[in-house]
Amino acid sequence: MRFTKMQGIGNDYVYVNCFQEPFPRDPAELAKQVSDRHFGVGSDGLILICPSNQGADAWMRMFNADGSESEMCGNGLRCVAKYVHDHGIKKSPQLRLQTGNGILTVDLEVKNGKAERVRVNMGKPILEAEKIPTKLVGSPPVNVTLEANGRQFEVTAVSMGNPHCVIFVPAATDELVLGFGRHIETSPLFPKRVNVEFVEVLSRGEVRQRTWERGSGETLACGTGASAVCVAGVLSGRTDRRIVNHLLGGDLELEWNEQDGCVYKTGPAVEVFSGDWPE
Ligand SMILES: N[C@@H](CCC[C@H](N)C(=O)O)C(=O)O
C-alpha cells in the first residue's frame, strides 16, 4: 500500500490515496499500526483520501492513533487539499472536500505548481450541548465548572463537527496537559469523549494553545481545536473574532466571521515523504 506522510504545523498523519489504492479492510487496525512511532511509520493517525459519494472533489476519512474514527480534522483537511491538488486528483485552487461535518470549501495558495498554504471554511460551530455532545450545563456551555482527577476547571465546550473542551489557563503546563488531558478526554460529561485545549490568552488577538487529542494524546497542533478556541474566546469575552493561535508546531490564523457565522482557518500543509506499507 502506497502512503504519503504529511504534516500541518507538526500534526502528522499517514495519508493513503484511495482513488488508487483499495480502501483498507480494517482501517482502525491499520491506523494503530502505521501511527506507532517505534514499530510503524509514526504519526498522529491515518487519513484516507477517497472518492466522494456526495459530489465533492474528495472525501476525507480520518482515524486517530487509537483506531477511533473522527468526524473532522482541521490540519488534515489542509493536507488533503494539498494532496488532491498537487497529485492531480483535481488541479484547482478551490476544492470542495467531504468530511463527517459536511462538504467544506478550501482555497489554496499555489506557488510553482504546489499548494503551500490553505484557507479552510470550517463551517459554523455547533453550540447546542446535546449536539456537541456534552452533559455540561448551559447551551452553549460557557465558563462552566468541570471536575476531573480531583481538580476543578472553568471550561467552554464547542463542536467543530468533533467535540472540544476549551480551558483558558494562566500557563499551559505539562502538569495540566499530561496530568489532566486524558481524564478530561474520558470524562462522563462527554459521551463521545472530547479533545481538550489548554489556552493562554496573550492579547485579544493572540493566544497560545496546547492540545490533548481524543484518541491520540498530546499533539503538536489541532486545527479543529484552534477553531474551537477562536469561538470559545469570543463566547467567553476573552478574544476578538480574528486571532493568531501559536501551537507547539506553528501558527494558525483564525476568524469567526460575523456575517456568515463560519470559522475560517489558514495555515501551511507540507508533504514529508512517501513509502510502501507491507500488506
Ligand atoms: N488534529 C485534528 C483533529 C483530529 C481528530 C480528533 N483527535 C478527534 O478525535 O476529534 C485537527 O487538526 O483538527
The ligand as a MOL file (V3000), in Angstrom:
LIG
                    3D

  0  0  0     0  0            999 V3000
M  V30 BEGIN CTAB
M  V30 COUNTS 13 12 0 0 0
M  V30 BEGIN ATOM
M  V30 1 N -5.7710 17.0140 14.8290 0
M  V30 2 C -7.0450 17.1760 14.2860 0
M  V30 3 C -8.2010 16.5590 15.0000 0
M  V30 4 C -8.1500 15.0430 14.8650 0
M  V30 5 C -9.3570 14.3310 15.3960 0
M  V30 6 C -9.5180 14.4060 16.8910 0
M  V30 7 N -8.4690 13.7450 17.6010 0
M  V30 8 C -10.8850 13.8000 17.2350 0
M  V30 9 O -10.9710 12.6270 17.6610 0
M  V30 10 O -11.8790 14.5020 17.0720 0
M  V30 11 C -7.3130 18.5840 13.7980 0
M  V30 12 O -6.3660 19.1930 13.2760 0
M  V30 13 O -8.4460 19.0510 13.8290 0
M  V30 END ATOM
M  V30 BEGIN BOND
M  V30 1 1 1 2
M  V30 2 1 2 3
M  V30 3 1 2 11
M  V30 4 1 3 4
M  V30 5 1 4 5
M  V30 6 1 5 6
M  V30 7 1 6 7
M  V30 8 1 6 8
M  V30 9 2 8 9
M  V30 10 1 8 10
M  V30 11 2 11 12
M  V30 12 1 11 13
M  V30 END BOND
M  V30 END CTAB
M  END
